[in-house]
């Protein structure tokens, strides 16, 4: 999350509604889970909030407890997807600071993971804190692209082993329609698992060939072609996509400059194109992202049904503003996506209270699973459903 955007995000809270009120309807017929995966994003703290010797800049207490909770899941997850902002910004140098922070993050991850969790493939998506640098415009902090961070990220993926699924994405040669500035085959890519699930990883900070790179650029044409191929593949049952920034700041009069969502200008309507294409596919189940430090699960408006799950509540500074009639639905935790044997897709938010201060180093309690949200299986089945067999009993999350 950018420094200047943090202040703007407080305004967002005024427009949030109880978006996770549970709809009525049937649950998964069998209730049996075939597999599951975990999604979490935005765990970084500002470097001023961590000990000088901690180069990882993560919220250590939340990080440790999230990993403990994930290790206790049953059945065990097949993948852990990180939707960006693992660490704080790098400085204006040749990528060394961000490289050091990512290496420190890896050490913390391996130190705090159980033996089993270390065997679960970890799939990170880069965010603005990994790819951007802080600059000052008229004395105010802002963000700008840091090209040195991109090779640092790739070297980290190679050393850590977290990049083994990448490589089939677009390059400048194969992605001319997407106006790419170099090889993006390991930033945006896709892969399948043995259960018939197709996963698309999207870099929402793709370097493009504009004289001044445009924030929120994605290789739309490559993504659309890849998703359509998966739709036509008889072996593929479900399609999921992951990125750092939301496709849209869903339904809110916020973000007029488009700096906190995928680019959607008159000249480059990438968000609208992405929403239209993915929402038209019968196998597409949901887009998972972070960037906003909150949790939200809702369909995007204006067009075909496409569900967006914002899971940016792993430990970064929360949005907490409240009004007389509304309380910000914020809690720390992570998201579990259950793939049922009957084809149903369930989303479960695991919540724990936010301590005071939010960056407290004290041990944290386990996260509590909330009611399962069953995502629609087809465009016609567009309602959100609550699974009555879910372990939690609350009717809404706040």
Secondary structure as UniProt FT lines:
FT   HELIX           3..13
FT   TURN            14..15
FT   TURN            19..20
FT   STRAND          33..40
FT   HELIX           47..49
FT   TURN            52..53
FT   TURN            55..56
FT   HELIX           60..71
FT   STRAND          79..82
FT   HELIX           96..112
FT   TURN            115..116
FT   HELIX           117..119
FT   STRAND          121..124
FT   HELIX           128..131
FT   STRAND          132..137
FT   TURN            138..139
FT   STRAND          140..145
FT   HELIX           148..160
FT   TURN            161..165
FT   TURN            172..174
FT   HELIX           176..178
FT   TURN            185..187
FT   STRAND          189..192
FT   TURN            194..195
FT   STRAND          197..201
FT   TURN            204..205
FT   TURN            215..216
FT   HELIX           220..232
FT   TURN            234..235
FT   STRAND          238..242
FT   TURN            250..251
FT   TURN            256..257
FT   HELIX           270..279
FT   TURN            282..283
FT   STRAND          284..289
FT   STRAND          295..299
FT   STRAND          307..311
FT   STRAND          332..340
FT   TURN            341..342
FT   STRAND          345..352
FT   TURN            358..359
FT   STRAND          368..369
FT   STRAND          373..375
FT   STRAND          385..386
FT   TURN            388..389
//
